[in-house]
Amino acid sequence: MGLIRHLAEGERWWFRIAFAGEAVESQWSTPEDPDRCFNPTSNDTLAQAIGAYRAEWAVADEIVATSRDLDQLSTGSPPELGGLQFPLRWVLTHMIEETARHNGHADLIREAIDGRVARA
């Protein structure tokens, strides 16, 4: 659940906050608990995490669909980025990398649980 929530937060941050300049808050993380997405409570459910991730996909899809082209620069520039702007192409590539990386993490967790190792 933590990985799914983390991916949802990444989609939200890169597409909505960093690229589109939306003033939305993080869904789980706070300045006091930046890793909150990895620390679900008994009130949090997997269905909620998956729903949040799907909702962020839909918003990201809309942002991409309404952008002029892949070289369009972000309108957002959060303080964490030091005023830098990024082209949409970079954001898309970054999110592909992040998603692939975390899929690998999930596979390592699964492998540790069931012992099955994929052979090439």
Backbone as CSV, one residue per row, in Angstrom:
resi,resn,N_x,N_y,N_z,CA_x,CA_y,CA_z,C_x,C_y,C_z
1,MET,0.823,-1.187,0.000,0.000,0.000,0.000,0.874,1.262,0.000
2,GLY,1.991,1.202,0.718,2.878,2.358,0.776,3.432,2.745,-0.585
3,LEU,3.830,1.749,-1.380,4.351,2.054,-2.712,3.279,2.685,-3.601
4,ILE,2.065,2.180,-3.514,0.972,2.735,-4.326,0.688,4.173,-3.913
5,ARG,0.631,4.402,-2.616,0.395,5.765,-2.139,1.548,6.698,-2.530
6,HIS,2.777,6.191,-2.463,3.938,6.988,-2.856,3.867,7.342,-4.345
7,LEU,3.495,6.386,-5.178,3.349,6.656,-6.612,2.243,7.674,-6.878
8,ALA,1.146,7.571,-6.143,0.064,8.552,-6.292,0.562,9.945,-5.924
9,GLU,1.321,10.033,-4.841,1.861,11.330,-4.434,2.844,11.861,-5.479
10,GLY,3.645,10.966,-6.074,4.579,11.398,-7.114,3.857,11.954,-8.331
11,GLU,2.812,11.263,-8.767,2.008,11.755,-9.909,1.437,13.132,-9.571
12,ARG,0.864,13.243,-8.383,0.259,14.499,-7.943,1.305,15.610,-7.929
13,TRP,2.469,15.323,-7.346,3.485,16.368,-7.191,4.052,16.791,-8.538
14,TRP,4.465,15.834,-9.367,5.119,16.205,-10.617,4.174,16.795,-11.648
15,PHE,2.986,16.221,-11.800,2.078,16.743,-12.825,1.299,17.954,-12.336
16,ARG,0.727,17.880,-11.172,-0.162,18.948,-10.714,0.583,20.122,-10.101
17,ILE,1.511,19.831,-9.211,2.196,20.904,-8.487,3.372,21.443,-9.302
18,ALA,4.309,20.563,-9.671,5.523,21.027,-10.356,5.259,21.463,-11.793
19,PHE,4.453,20.683,-12.537,4.242,21.036,-13.947,3.124,22.057,-14.130
20,ALA,1.938,21.765,-13.607,0.780,22.633,-13.862,0.655,23.796,-12.882
21,GLY,1.432,23.781,-11.819,1.397,24.896,-10.876,0.166,24.936,-10.001
22,GLU,-0.510,23.804,-9.827,-1.703,23.770,-8.972,-1.300,23.905,-7.505
23,ALA,-2.152,24.556,-6.748,-1.914,24.727,-5.316,-2.675,23.646,-4.553
24,VAL,-2.237,22.406,-4.705,-2.857,21.290,-3.991,-1.868,20.754,-2.967
25,GLU,-2.404,20.229,-1.900,-1.581,19.652,-0.845,-1.285,18.190,-1.143
26,SER,-0.282,17.686,-0.498,0.022,16.267,-0.546,-1.140,15.510,0.098
27,GLN,-1.419,14.310,-0.388,-2.514,13.542,0.186,-2.158,12.940,1.535
28,TRP,-0.918,12.535,1.710,-0.535,11.862,2.951,0.635,12.529,3.640
29,SER,1.663,12.852,2.919,2.882,13.368,3.528,2.669,14.773,4.085
30,THR,3.364,15.039,5.159,3.343,16.361,5.781,4.793,16.743,6.081
31,PRO,5.053,18.011,6.344,6.425,18.384,6.733,6.892,17.621,7.979
32,GLU,5.967,17.331,8.873,6.315,16.600,10.092,6.526,15.107,9.831
33,ASP,5.853,14.576,8.823,5.934,13.142,8.499,5.997,12.975,6.983
34,PRO,7.172,13.263,6.381,7.276,13.205,4.922,7.096,11.790,4.352
35,ASP,7.243,10.768,5.179,7.065,9.390,4.715,5.722,8.795,5.129
36,ARG,4.758,9.640,5.418,3.442,9.188,5.876,2.790,8.215,4.893
37,CYS,3.059,8.366,3.595,2.459,7.460,2.613,2.887,6.015,2.867
38,PHE,4.035,5.810,3.490,4.521,4.465,3.785,4.067,3.955,5.154
39,ASN,3.326,4.769,5.876,2.911,4.407,7.230,1.390,4.461,7.369
40,PRO,0.686,3.556,6.705,-0.779,3.587,6.800,-1.252,3.265,8.213
41,THR,-2.411,3.786,8.526,-3.039,3.490,9.818,-4.090,2.406,9.613
42,SER,-4.713,1.996,10.677,-5.760,0.966,10.572,-6.991,1.492,9.838
43,ASN,-7.105,2.806,9.680,-8.237,3.393,8.952,-7.994,3.466,7.445
44,ASP,-6.754,3.271,7.019,-6.410,3.347,5.601,-6.634,1.996,4.942
45,THR,-7.089,2.032,3.678,-7.340,0.779,2.963,-6.602,0.763,1.628
46,LEU,-6.360,-0.431,1.145,-5.742,-0.594,-0.164,-6.640,-0.006,-1.249
47,ALA,-7.954,-0.193,-1.110,-8.897,0.359,-2.096,-8.775,1.884,-2.171
48,GLN,-8.593,2.532,-1.031,-8.412,3.993,-1.026,-7.124,4.379,-1.752
49,ALA,-6.055,3.636,-1.496,-4.767,3.927,-2.127,-4.862,3.765,-3.646
50,ILE,-5.460,2.675,-4.097,-5.616,2.430,-5.525,-6.514,3.495,-6.147
51,GLY,-7.592,3.849,-5.469,-8.487,4.900,-5.968,-7.777,6.236,-6.108
52,ALA,-6.937,6.567,-5.131,-6.183,7.823,-5.192,-5.202,7.813,-6.358
53,TYR,-4.546,6.679,-6.565,-3.588,6.560,-7.675,-4.308,6.698,-9.011
54,ARG,-5.443,6.035,-9.158,-6.217,6.145,-10.402,-6.709,7.567,-10.637
55,ALA,-7.109,8.244,-9.566,-7.565,9.636,-9.694,-6.426,10.532,-10.168
56,GLU,-5.219,10.302,-9.651,-4.072,11.102,-10.086,-3.707,10.800,-11.534
57,TRP,-3.854,9.542,-11.963,-3.631,9.216,-13.384,-4.558,10.045,-14.260
58,ALA,-5.825,10.109,-13.861,-6.823,10.831,-14.670,-6.450,12.312,-14.784
59,VAL,-6.024,12.902,-13.685,-5.626,14.312,-13.726,-4.377,14.481,-14.588
60,ALA,-3.411,13.601,-14.435,-2.188,13.675,-15.250,-2.524,13.524,-16.729
61,ASP,-3.410,12.583,-17.045,-3.825,12.399,-18.439,-4.432,13.679,-19.003
62,GLU,-5.241,14.342,-18.205,-5.878,15.589,-18.646,-4.838,16.693,-18.851
63,ILE,-3.875,16.783,-17.952,-2.814,17.783,-18.086,-2.018,17.543,-19.368
64,VAL,-1.680,16.291,-19.629,-0.932,15.956,-20.839,-1.771,16.261,-22.081
65,ALA,-3.045,15.891,-22.052,-3.920,16.086,-23.206,-4.115,17.570,-23.539
66,THR,-4.085,18.425,-22.538,-4.334,19.850,-22.787,-3.048,20.648,-22.960
67,SER,-1.900,19.992,-22.873,-0.628,20.685,-23.079,-0.393,20.889,-24.571
68,ARG,0.329,21.938,-24.901,0.587,22.259,-26.310,1.439,21.188,-26.979
69,ASP,2.538,20.823,-26.335,3.427,19.807,-26.897,4.364,19.317,-25.809
70,LEU,5.196,18.353,-26.140,6.089,17.749,-25.158,7.202,18.687,-24.700
71,ASP,7.449,19.741,-25.449,8.482,20.702,-25.063,7.933,21.855,-24.222
72,GLN,6.625,21.837,-23.954,6.018,22.886,-23.128,6.663,22.870,-21.750
73,LEU,7.073,24.045,-21.273,7.668,24.152,-19.945,6.599,24.208,-18.871
74,SER,6.962,23.743,-17.714,6.046,23.770,-16.573,5.675,25.206,-16.229
75,THR,4.470,25.381,-15.722,4.057,26.684,-15.222,4.306,26.771,-13.729
76,GLY,4.477,25.629,-13.107,4.795,25.588,-11.685,6.300,25.557,-11.484
77,SER,6.716,26.028,-10.329,8.117,25.936,-9.947,8.189,25.984,-8.424
78,PRO,7.881,24.843,-7.784,7.904,24.811,-6.322,9.279,25.185,-5.773
79,PRO,9.314,25.745,-4.575,10.596,26.130,-3.969,11.600,24.979,-3.927
80,GLU,11.098,23.750,-3.784,11.992,22.587,-3.732,12.799,22.422,-5.021
81,LEU,12.319,22.999,-6.116,13.008,22.882,-7.402,13.901,24.089,-7.694
82,GLY,13.986,25.001,-6.745,14.873,26.148,-6.903,14.544,27.040,-8.079
83,GLY,13.269,27.127,-8.450,12.864,27.988,-9.554,13.007,27.364,-10.934
84,LEU,13.493,26.131,-10.996,13.652,25.470,-12.287,12.306,25.087,-12.883
85,GLN,12.239,25.124,-14.193,11.063,24.647,-14.914,11.484,23.457,-15.766
86,PHE,10.539,22.570,-16.029,10.826,21.346,-16.749,9.872,21.196,-17.919
87,PRO,10.361,20.671,-19.057,9.443,20.375,-20.154,8.601,19.146,-19.822
88,LEU,7.424,19.084,-20.397,6.524,17.964,-20.182,7.209,16.642,-20.513
89,ARG,8.005,16.623,-21.552,8.733,15.405,-21.951,9.568,14.877,-20.777
90,TRP,10.260,15.774,-20.067,11.090,15.373,-18.936,10.224,14.795,-17.816
91,VAL,9.112,15.456,-17.523,8.224,14.979,-16.454,7.696,13.582,-16.793
92,LEU,7.258,13.384,-18.034,6.764,12.061,-18.440,7.851,11.000,-18.317
93,THR,9.035,11.314,-18.791,10.148,10.358,-18.710,10.501,10.064,-17.255
94,HIS,10.531,11.093,-16.444,10.827,10.911,-15.023,9.804,10.001,-14.355
95,MET,8.528,10.205,-14.673,7.487,9.374,-14.048,7.544,7.934,-14.553
96,ILE,7.929,7.726,-15.801,8.130,6.352,-16.291,9.257,5.697,-15.498
97,GLU,10.351,6.419,-15.315,11.483,5.891,-14.543,11.080,5.575,-13.104
98,GLU,10.393,6.504,-12.472,9.979,6.308,-11.080,9.047,5.107,-10.934
99,THR,8.075,5.010,-11.832,7.130,3.898,-11.765,7.854,2.571,-11.984
100,ALA,8.751,2.522,-12.954,9.512,1.289,-13.214,10.371,0.921,-12.010
101,ARG,11.012,1.905,-11.424,11.869,1.662,-10.256,11.047,1.069,-9.108
102,HIS,9.896,1.654,-8.861,9.068,1.163,-7.755,8.411,-0.176,-8.074
103,ASN,8.154,-0.439,-9.349,7.694,-1.786,-9.722,8.773,-2.805,-9.388
104,GLY,10.025,-2.444,-9.605,11.132,-3.325,-9.229,11.188,-3.552,-7.729
105,HIS,10.941,-2.492,-6.966,10.901,-2.647,-5.503,9.791,-3.614,-5.099
106,ALA,8.635,-3.457,-5.717,7.510,-4.351,-5.408,7.855,-5.794,-5.755
107,ASP,8.569,-5.994,-6.849,8.954,-7.344,-7.239,9.939,-7.937,-6.239
108,LEU,10.860,-7.125,-5.739,11.791,-7.612,-4.713,11.055,-8.000,-3.431
109,ILE,10.065,-7.212,-3.058,9.263,-7.537,-1.868,8.517,-8.847,-2.097
110,ARG,7.894,-8.984,-3.271,7.176,-10.219,-3.588,8.118,-11.410,-3.556
111,GLU,9.304,-11.249,-4.129,10.282,-12.322,-4.170,10.711,-12.735,-2.762
112,ALA,10.862,-11.757,-1.873,11.231,-12.061,-0.486,10.125,-12.829,0.233
113,ILE,8.886,-12.609,-0.189,7.753,-13.279,0.445,7.568,-14.694,-0.082
114,ASP,7.567,-14.850,-1.412,7.235,-16.175,-1.958,8.438,-16.957,-2.475
115,GLY,9.602,-16.326,-2.565,10.805,-17.033,-2.971,10.950,-17.285,-4.457
116,ARG,9.925,-16.980,-5.250,10.012,-17.204,-6.703,10.918,-16.150,-7.321
117,VAL,11.808,-16.609,-8.185,12.721,-15.713,-8.877,12.482,-15.859,-10.370
118,ALA,12.233,-14.738,-11.035,12.040,-14.765,-12.486,13.384,-14.991,-13.166
119,ARG,13.411,-15.907,-14.100,14.640,-16.199,-14.861,14.464,-15.701,-16.287
120,ALA,15.503,-15.060,-16.776,15.462,-14.544,-18.163,15.813,-15.646,-19.141
